[in-house]
Amino acid sequence: MLERLKRWRESRFAARHPFPDDAWAEARARLPLLAALGDGEAAALGERAWRFLHAKRLSLHPALAEATPFDLPAQLALAAQACLLTLGWSDEEHQEAFANVHEVLILPDAFRRQVEEMDEFGVMHEYVDERAGETSHQGPVVVAFPDLMESGDWNGFNVLIHEFAHKLDLGNSLDVDGFPPLPADIDPREWHRVFMGVWEDLQAHLERGEPTPIDDYAATHPGECFAVCCEAFFTAPDLLHQAYPALHGLLGRYFRQAPLARLPERDRADIESTHHDRH
């Protein structure tokens, strides 16, 4: 009965909202990350992104809306990068994972927040933080337009994947902690052990004054470690595999995907020499 109801809803949606094949083809052509998908994955992701656009609110800041055309291929490209995280999951798992996503808000530029943080000694520090994106448990996913335009390539940076990874992380708590809801086949103890190994290695590199194997923003907070590692898994999988093979394998099981197999041949220096300031 439930399966029949699901098929009826799908056919009704398809009749009301025919899939825009041309716009999806254009979206894929614009972003190397999407262009690298095989036909089967591309078809599944396109359908999921199309439904995502109808289920969630996509908002542009008024100043940005007046100056920047945000056509259907651009909207599909945005939705597809978010849905790329759940491409290996069932529709039910996808919907549950992003049940806390209601709106994606695009701002003209990076934005500032007043931040209060307590250090390990119990001292409170206040500072102004400039950010490319942010989200909260039930809040919108907010991204800066310039960083959105830099996302979608194989360069280790993707503000949408980063912020939507936070949404996955928030699936079982009110704050990001690097410990999202896990499938039954992943032992929480293994998750903690593997990520703690990465965390400790990042801290050791910084203490020695050495460059970190992945973006050093991952060393600022366990929640940021998870989000940065998700970015690397999808957009620089060869570097993540080389630096932290156990983590790469764990994320492959978590996402049920193998982005390394999609990776087009290119000069690895293109990624290694790319630097993005985190906010």
C-alpha positions as CSV (number, residue, x, y, z in Angstrom):
1,M,0.0,0.0,0.0
2,L,2.8,2.4,1.0
3,E,4.7,1.6,-2.2
4,R,1.6,2.2,-4.3
5,L,1.1,5.6,-2.6
6,K,4.7,6.5,-3.2
7,R,4.4,5.7,-6.9
8,W,1.2,7.7,-7.2
9,R,2.9,10.7,-5.6
10,E,5.9,10.4,-7.9
11,S,3.7,10.2,-11.0
12,R,1.6,13.1,-9.8
13,F,4.8,15.2,-9.2
14,A,6.2,14.3,-12.6
15,A,2.9,15.3,-14.3
16,R,2.8,18.6,-12.6
17,H,6.5,19.4,-12.8
18,P,8.1,17.8,-15.9
19,F,11.8,17.3,-15.4
20,P,13.8,20.1,-17.2
21,D,16.3,18.0,-19.2
22,D,17.9,20.9,-20.9
23,A,18.4,22.9,-17.7
24,W,19.9,19.8,-16.0
25,A,22.3,19.3,-18.9
26,E,23.3,22.9,-18.7
27,A,23.8,22.6,-14.9
28,R,26.1,19.6,-15.4
29,A,28.0,21.4,-18.1
30,R,28.7,24.3,-15.8
31,L,30.2,22.3,-12.9
32,P,33.0,19.7,-13.3
33,L,31.8,18.0,-10.1
34,L,28.4,17.2,-11.8
35,A,29.8,16.6,-15.3
36,A,32.0,13.7,-13.9
37,L,28.9,11.7,-12.8
38,G,28.0,8.6,-14.7
39,D,24.7,8.5,-16.5
40,G,22.9,6.5,-13.8
41,E,24.1,8.7,-11.0
42,A,23.4,11.9,-13.0
43,A,19.9,10.8,-13.7
44,A,19.2,10.0,-10.0
45,L,20.8,13.2,-8.8
46,G,19.0,15.3,-11.3
47,E,15.6,14.0,-10.1
48,R,16.5,14.4,-6.5
49,A,17.7,18.0,-7.0
50,W,14.5,18.8,-9.0
51,R,12.4,17.6,-6.1
52,F,14.6,19.4,-3.6
53,L,13.9,22.7,-5.4
54,H,10.2,22.2,-5.0
55,A,10.4,21.1,-1.3
56,K,12.8,23.8,0.0
57,R,12.8,27.6,-0.3
58,L,15.7,29.2,-2.3
59,S,16.1,32.8,-1.4
60,L,18.4,35.5,-2.8
61,H,19.2,38.7,-1.0
62,P,17.3,41.6,-2.7
63,A,20.5,43.3,-3.7
64,L,21.8,40.1,-5.3
65,A,18.5,39.3,-6.9
66,E,18.5,42.6,-8.8
67,A,22.0,42.3,-10.1
68,T,22.5,38.6,-10.6
69,P,20.3,36.4,-12.8
70,F,19.9,33.0,-11.1
71,D,18.4,30.8,-13.8
72,L,17.1,27.3,-13.5
73,P,20.4,25.6,-14.4
74,A,22.0,27.6,-11.5
75,Q,19.3,26.6,-9.1
76,L,19.6,22.9,-10.2
77,A,23.4,23.1,-9.8
78,L,23.0,24.4,-6.2
79,A,20.4,21.8,-5.3
80,A,22.5,19.0,-6.9
81,Q,25.6,19.9,-4.8
82,A,23.5,19.7,-1.7
83,C,21.9,16.4,-2.7
84,L,25.2,14.9,-3.8
85,L,25.8,14.2,-0.1
86,T,22.8,11.8,0.0
87,L,23.0,10.4,-3.5
88,G,23.9,7.0,-2.2
89,W,21.0,6.9,0.3
90,S,17.3,6.0,-0.3
91,D,14.7,8.7,-0.8
92,E,13.4,8.1,2.7
93,E,16.9,8.5,4.2
94,H,17.5,11.6,2.1
95,Q,14.3,13.2,3.3
96,E,15.0,12.3,6.9
97,A,18.6,13.6,6.7
98,F,17.5,17.0,5.4
99,A,14.2,17.3,7.3
100,N,15.9,20.2,9.2
101,V,16.6,22.1,5.9
102,H,13.8,24.6,5.1
103,E,15.6,27.4,3.2
104,V,18.8,28.2,1.4
105,L,19.7,31.9,1.6
106,I,22.3,33.4,-0.7
107,L,23.9,36.7,0.4
108,P,25.9,39.0,-1.8
109,D,29.2,38.6,0.1
110,A,30.8,37.1,3.2
111,F,29.1,38.2,6.4
112,R,30.1,38.9,10.0
113,R,29.0,37.4,13.3
114,Q,29.9,38.3,16.9
115,V,31.3,35.1,18.4
116,E,31.8,34.2,22.0
117,E,34.0,31.1,22.7
118,M,35.3,29.6,25.9
119,D,38.8,28.2,25.8
120,E,40.2,25.1,27.6
121,F,41.1,27.2,30.6
122,G,37.5,28.6,31.0
123,V,38.4,32.0,29.6
124,M,35.7,33.6,27.4
125,H,36.9,35.2,24.1
126,E,34.8,37.5,22.0
127,Y,35.7,38.3,18.4
128,V,34.1,39.2,15.0
129,D,34.1,36.2,12.6
130,E,33.7,36.7,8.9
131,R,32.0,33.8,7.3
132,A,31.3,32.3,3.8
133,G,28.4,30.2,5.2
134,E,26.5,29.1,8.3
135,T,23.6,27.2,9.5
136,S,21.9,25.9,12.7
137,H,19.6,23.1,13.8
138,Q,16.4,24.5,12.2
139,G,17.8,27.6,10.6
140,P,18.4,28.4,7.0
141,V,21.6,27.3,5.1
142,V,23.2,30.7,4.5
143,V,26.0,31.0,1.9
144,A,27.9,33.9,0.3
145,F,27.5,34.2,-3.4
146,P,31.3,34.6,-4.3
147,D,32.0,31.3,-2.4
148,L,29.0,29.6,-4.1
149,M,30.5,30.6,-7.4
150,E,33.9,29.0,-6.4
151,S,32.1,25.7,-5.5
152,G,31.5,22.9,-7.9
153,D,35.0,22.0,-9.1
154,W,37.6,19.4,-8.0
155,N,39.5,21.9,-5.9
156,G,38.8,20.7,-2.3
157,F,36.4,23.6,-1.6
158,N,32.6,23.6,-1.7
159,V,30.6,25.8,0.6
160,L,27.4,24.0,-0.1
161,I,28.8,20.5,0.8
162,H,30.3,22.1,3.9
163,E,27.1,23.6,5.2
164,F,24.9,20.7,4.3
165,A,27.4,18.4,6.0
166,H,26.6,20.5,9.1
167,K,22.9,19.8,8.6
168,L,23.7,16.1,8.6
169,D,25.7,16.6,11.7
170,L,22.7,18.4,13.3
171,G,20.4,15.4,12.7
172,N,20.8,14.2,16.3
173,S,21.8,17.3,18.3
174,L,21.3,21.0,18.5
175,D,24.9,21.8,17.7
176,V,27.6,20.5,15.4
177,D,29.9,18.0,17.1
178,G,31.2,15.8,14.2
179,F,29.0,12.9,15.2
180,P,26.0,12.7,12.8
181,P,23.4,9.9,13.0
182,L,25.1,6.7,11.8
183,P,23.8,3.8,9.8
184,A,23.6,0.4,11.6
185,D,26.7,-0.9,9.8
186,I,29.0,1.7,11.3
187,D,30.0,1.3,14.9
188,P,30.0,4.7,16.8
189,R,33.3,3.6,18.4
190,E,34.9,3.2,15.0
191,W,33.7,6.6,13.9
192,H,35.1,8.2,17.1
193,R,38.4,6.4,16.8
194,V,39.0,7.2,13.1
195,F,38.0,10.9,13.5
196,M,40.0,11.3,16.7
197,G,43.0,10.0,14.8
198,V,42.6,12.6,12.1
199,W,41.9,15.3,14.7
200,E,45.0,14.5,16.7
201,D,47.1,14.4,13.6
202,L,45.9,17.8,12.5
203,Q,46.7,19.2,15.9
204,A,50.2,17.6,15.9
205,H,50.9,19.2,12.5
206,L,49.9,22.7,13.8
207,E,52.0,22.2,17.0
208,R,55.0,21.4,14.8
209,G,54.3,24.4,12.6
210,E,53.8,22.2,9.6
211,P,51.1,22.4,6.8
212,T,48.2,20.1,7.5
213,P,47.3,17.4,5.0
214,I,43.8,18.9,4.5
215,D,42.5,22.4,5.1
216,D,43.6,23.5,8.6
217,Y,40.1,24.8,9.2
218,A,39.3,21.2,10.1
219,A,41.5,21.6,13.2
220,T,39.4,24.4,14.7
221,H,36.4,22.3,15.9
222,P,35.2,18.7,15.7
223,G,32.2,19.8,13.7
224,E,34.3,21.7,11.3
225,C,36.6,18.7,11.0
226,F,33.6,16.6,9.8
227,A,32.4,19.3,7.3
228,V,35.9,19.9,5.9
229,C,36.5,16.1,5.5
230,C,33.2,15.8,3.7
231,E,34.3,18.6,1.3
232,A,37.5,16.7,0.7
233,F,35.8,13.4,0.2
234,F,33.6,14.8,-2.6
235,T,35.9,17.3,-4.2
236,A,39.5,16.1,-3.5
237,P,39.0,12.4,-2.8
238,D,42.5,11.5,-3.9
239,L,44.1,13.8,-1.5
240,L,41.9,12.6,1.4
241,H,42.6,9.0,0.5
242,Q,46.4,9.7,0.5
243,A,46.3,11.6,3.7
244,Y,43.8,9.6,5.7
245,P,42.9,6.3,4.0
246,A,40.9,5.0,7.0
247,L,38.8,8.1,7.1
248,H,38.3,8.0,3.3
249,G,37.0,4.4,3.6
250,L,34.8,5.3,6.6
251,L,33.1,8.2,4.7
252,G,32.7,5.9,1.7
253,R,30.7,3.5,3.8
254,Y,28.8,6.4,5.4
255,F,27.8,8.1,2.2
256,R,27.7,4.8,0.1
257,Q,29.6,6.5,-2.7
258,A,33.0,6.4,-4.3
259,P,33.9,9.9,-5.6
260,L,37.4,8.8,-6.2
261,A,36.1,6.7,-9.1
262,R,34.6,9.8,-10.7
263,L,37.7,11.9,-10.4
264,P,38.8,13.1,-13.9
265,E,42.5,13.0,-14.7
266,R,44.1,16.2,-14.0
267,D,47.3,17.7,-12.5
268,R,47.1,17.1,-8.7
269,A,49.0,20.3,-8.3
270,D,45.8,22.1,-9.3
271,I,44.3,21.0,-6.0
272,E,47.4,21.1,-3.8
273,S,48.1,24.7,-4.8
274,T,44.5,25.9,-4.3
275,H,43.9,27.8,-1.1
276,H,40.6,29.1,0.2
277,D,40.4,31.2,3.3
278,R,37.7,29.8,5.7
279,H,35.3,32.1,7.5
